[in-house]
Amino acid sequence: MIMSDPQAVSAAVAKLYNTYPFPPEPLLDEPPPGYNWRWNWLAAYNFCSGRKPARESIRILDAGCGTGVGTEYLVHLNPKAFVVGIDLSVKALDIGRERCRRSGANRVEFHHLSVDQVEELQGEFELINCVGVLHHLPDPIGGIQALARKLAPGGLMHIFVYGELGRWEIQLMQKAIALLHQGDYQDGVQVGRQIFAVLPEKNRLLQREQQRWSWDNQRDECFADMYLHPQEVDYNIETLFELIDASGLDFVGFSNPSFWQLERLLGKAPELINRAQGLSTRQRYRLIELLDPEVTHYEFFLSRPPLMKTDWSDDNLLLASIPELNPCMQGFPSQYLFNYDYQVVHLSATELEFLQRCDGSSTVAEILPSLQLGLDGVRILLQQQLILLTP
Ligand SMILES: C[S@@+](CC[C@H](N)C(=O)[O-])C[C@H]1O[C@@H](n2cnc3c(N)ncnc32)[C@H](O)[C@@H]1O
């Protein structure tokens, strides 16, 4: 659904989220479980640049924070950072404040502010998180440009926007519900649920809902967010890069990189992979999404220069660096653990010993001599993002 009057759009979006604040996660009296590495400054910076950031006492903006689920993680996962959350929905902000109060996330403040008014906030931010928001703005390009102006040099922006290829059934259902409902958003939820209740078993919209979304959509907040949105723009690779280019920032990479590997689709035909070598990176991404149109969203990092990718191929640079454990891992110390992306990793006994000796002050040169692990072994730990290095 797309409306044309920007003020009417904002009013309709605020009304949706005041009726159904999102996300509807329960409030806890303790920090939320686990981690999302995209919200951990050290892990995210390392992913983007290949090294530990110089500073941890940073400012983070959660733009369109909703009920503060991500905001709360941002506070707890970044113990030296200060976090600011902004949103259009007063109701969502109230829940966000209460959520953070209850779990002791106190380095945070919330403001009732639209993304396009973000210049009203003081100062710049080293990390801007904007998840599930830009595609609901009347002018997403204006929104991303406003955020870009608040990003500090060397800073990172993490964005999540919807993809059209994996959401076309949702778009059709949105339009169908809009034809039948006239009242408030509650009426729309009722109409939508009734449609799904009576559609024939093999109906494509119903099958997609059942296979992909119905677990989440038991909650009316999620159902409304999906099927009743008054404003939604869905992207494909071409329109996504128009948005990115307009931001004036550098594209660093997708934060779900395993999806964007052509080998996963065409790996059995090396000649096709060879043909694809001639494509630009964007054409390659387009080929991947055309062949695997499951793309319901795009998630990625942008940066404001200067952000250098550190090259650890120089032995002397590597030897002089100080290794630390990636803060996003679970199960350490053990030869089997979950890495930053919750993938199981099997370590050799020597690799485990190396990790146990990463004390935050010893250099690689100081740790290595007593171990049967060469510099390439350290590089493998680095590639797996189990360690962060400070040059
Ligand atoms: C789908 S929710 C996402 C919430 C949160 N970022 C998350 O991922 O859990 C979208 C949020 O964006 C907010 N929003 C939409 N348009 C906005 C705007 N122009 N400025 C600020 N917030 C906006 C909505 O009020 C809503 O809370």
The ligand as a MOL file (V3000), in Angstrom:
LIG
                    3D

  0  0  0     0  0            999 V3000
M  V30 BEGIN CTAB
M  V30 COUNTS 27 29 0 0 0
M  V30 BEGIN ATOM
M  V30 1 C 8.2170 -2.8680 12.1000 0
M  V30 2 S 8.4810 -1.7370 13.4110 0 CHG=1
M  V30 3 C 10.1960 -2.0570 13.7550 0
M  V30 4 C 10.5940 -1.7750 15.1800 0
M  V30 5 C 12.0300 -2.0740 15.5260 0
M  V30 6 N 12.9770 -1.3630 14.7000 0
M  V30 7 C 12.3090 -3.5530 15.4440 0
M  V30 8 O 12.8760 -3.9990 14.4470 0
M  V30 9 O 11.9760 -4.2920 16.3560 0 CHG=-1
M  V30 10 C 8.5410 -0.1830 12.5970 0
M  V30 11 C 8.6650 0.9790 13.5540 0
M  V30 12 O 9.0650 2.1290 12.7990 0
M  V30 13 C 8.3630 3.2320 13.3020 0
M  V30 14 N 8.3130 4.2530 12.2610 0
M  V30 15 C 7.6730 4.2040 11.0770 0
M  V30 16 N 7.8820 5.3380 10.4010 0
M  V30 17 C 8.6930 6.1080 11.1670 0
M  V30 18 C 9.2720 7.3890 11.0180 0
M  V30 19 N 9.0430 8.1270 9.9330 0
M  V30 20 N 10.0540 7.8650 12.0040 0
M  V30 21 C 10.2710 7.1160 13.1290 0
M  V30 22 N 9.7460 5.9160 13.3250 0
M  V30 23 C 8.9640 5.4150 12.3540 0
M  V30 24 C 7.0010 2.6770 13.6570 0
M  V30 25 O 6.2930 3.5150 14.5510 0
M  V30 26 C 7.3580 1.3200 14.2370 0
M  V30 27 O 7.5180 1.3710 15.6250 0
M  V30 END ATOM
M  V30 BEGIN BOND
M  V30 1 1 1 2
M  V30 2 1 2 3
M  V30 3 1 2 10
M  V30 4 1 3 4
M  V30 5 1 4 5
M  V30 6 1 5 6
M  V30 7 1 5 7
M  V30 8 2 7 8
M  V30 9 1 7 9
M  V30 10 1 10 11
M  V30 11 1 11 12
M  V30 12 1 11 26
M  V30 13 1 12 13
M  V30 14 1 13 14
M  V30 15 1 13 24
M  V30 16 1 14 15
M  V30 17 1 14 23
M  V30 18 2 15 16
M  V30 19 1 16 17
M  V30 20 1 17 18
M  V30 21 2 17 23
M  V30 22 1 18 19
M  V30 23 2 18 20
M  V30 24 1 20 21
M  V30 25 2 21 22
M  V30 26 1 22 23
M  V30 27 1 24 25
M  V30 28 1 24 26
M  V30 29 1 26 27
M  V30 END BOND
M  V30 END CTAB
M  END
